[in-house]
Amino acid sequence: MIRVVVSGSGSMGHIVVEAIEAQPDMEVVGIIEPLLPGTDFRSAGGTVYGVHADPATLFAATHPDVVVDFTNAQYTATLVDAALAAGVRPVIGTSGVTPATVEALRSGCATQGIGAVVAPNFALGAVILMRLSEIAARFFDTAEVIELHHAGKVDSPSGTALATARLMRAARGSDFDHNVSDLEHLPHARGAVEGGVGLHSVRSPGFVAAQEVIFGGAGQTLTLRHDTIGRECYQPGIVLAVREVMQRTGLVEGLDTLIGLT
């Protein structure tokens, strides 16, 4: 059995627990939530788990193999330090993880001889969209990314949108052409820019997550879009990452490697 600690008790925490409980080769051994220590977490299957604030104490008590984290980027850095110190393999889906945290994962995995996965998106369709956008980037001079999320999302642009823009820029080998308006009635009306890619963030009730990538060329446009209708779409990617991280040494960035896209 793969012993899994789930970091985060919100909507994604429940999705992760449900996914792990459904696997015959996995079990949830604890929940981390620094904001709600001492409370109970009841899964969709009816199992009640205690909620713990300190990851190091929980790791010492439960000896997990993997910790799956969907919290916030500030807390993830603390979790990564505790996981690496305990030899627990991190699977990180938190948005906005800093380059410093990624490098800590990379060096820590090398030192400990364990694997880790950090991915901007665990929906397999979103991963495929990112790969298709990377392919298309070589053939168009302009590109814009529109990402749409629920009103409670704390960061913008999304980690997926930023990663997509950076992959596109790398595949192209130079910045995209980005139009700058001669007259801007409101600041930043053209959005943020990464590598010449315009980035636009929509935050509204009713959305879960969606991303649209629009490429433009002379006499044509190409639009690629992925819509997350329900958070259960993340479950296959999470389960895949938990199994794969047990077989790997070193840091894996993105699910594309795990599903054979690279």
Secondary structure, DSSP 8 states (H G I E B T S, - for coil): -EEEEEE--SHHHHHHHHHHHT-TTEEEEEEE-TTSTT-EEE-TTS-EEEEES-HHHHHHHH--SEEEE-S-HHHHHHHHHHHHHHT-EEEE--TT--HHHHHHHHHHHHHHT-EEEE-S---HHHHHHHHHHHHHGGG-SEEEEEEEE-TT--SSS-HHHHHHHHHHHHHHTS-------SS-SSTTTT-EEETTEEEEEEE-TT-SEEEEEEEEETTEEEEEEEEE-SGGGGHHHHHHHHHHHTT--EEEESSTTTTT--
